[in-house]
């Protein structure tokens, strides 16, 4: 199965009557929305609830997944120790998630737990859910200081693991919106506060989840939000999926934004399959080659590819990613075949079977792969690194017979110096060796 549904919820302790002592009546819409979500979860009857919480154990460069068989938490720090919850963890899901994360090089696992107690990012939604339904196991996951895109890709990993289980699973993306919406709020007022809430609620309402990745980190900091990365993880679980959205409410009564929404994936719609017939012919050839090769079938013939692919010679790189992480990349700096179509077919096979950094791709991975093709222009020598542009030009570093290449516009490559250094290291050229620089442009097909 996969995720049956996902829910965006805040976690205000005062929403619990024993904490709010009547003040919760000021956020009546939030309470009503919590009740609606709890009833829907009870109707779904999930085996497992996955909660991503900003108040679980958090590291700058690592997603912490709570270990062990069970955990306990209460609202004692908010003056209501009688509000308590003990949860059994879904150890099978956690083990599978850690295994897949390790295999793909995603920094996530159960190491480094500093506090076993359930945090209020879990306890508040559980308070409402448990009124109607208690027969579930829990998976608790903290956020990290890693990029928004990495959180999105971690959500895709969650989806992959969920797809491979026979359990019914729902996701709770726990997180408040901005904390600086009023002068008397916890962080005072900042204009970025209400601006963030308005943008966030609009994006979630439209189901335009990839727009969550476009937020500037400095803007998020000024808005003093706490749930954005939680929402990015949820967005990743919906990658290439049509989603029915119902936004329930938004309030900022106490200067903190509380947004609640319901997200139900359409199980009968696969965007990737819908788009396949219109895919770029360069990528289509690479994908068909990879799928045939991995399945032990004959490689596709070239009769149906466009004439430009048969009449052009060029170097080409085929890059393969799984859940946003590199899974293989092999290419040629200049043409080695009679056509760029043959070049792509040859390098597609190599990318999934001969990249020394990775094990060969196996059949069960095929539907998770993202494939791009870079067709290289002619390389030209340059006299200075100032003639490079990491977005526009790839670079070749050459010293004698040693040559290292790096494509342009790669995630994580932020400077010309870094681009040159990576290419130099790939070629085995020492820092103190003399080298020549070449630049080239590419046409990227995705």
Secondary structure, DSSP 4 states (H G I P E B T S, - for coil): --EEEEEEE---GGGSHHHHTTGGGGGHHHHHHHHHHHHHHHHHT-SEEEEEETTS--BSS-EEB--SSEEEEEEGGGTEEEEEEEEEB-HHHHHHHHHHHHHHT--EES------SPPHHHHHHHHHHTTT----EEEEEE-BSS-HHHHHHHHHHHHHHHHTSSS-EEEEEE---BS-BSTTSTT-B-HHHHHHHHHHHHHHHHT-GGGGGG--HHHHHHHTBSSHHHHHHHHHHTTTEEEEEEEEEEE-TTSS-EEEEEEEEEEEEEHHHHHGGGS-HHHHHHHHHHHHHHTTPPPPPSTTS-HHHHH----EEEEEEETTEEEEEEE-SS--SSSHHHHHHHHHHHHHHT-TTSPPP-GGGGGGEEEEEEEE---EEES-GGG--TTTEEEEEEETTEEEEE-SS-TT--SHHHHHHHHHHHHT--TTS--EEEEEEEEEE-
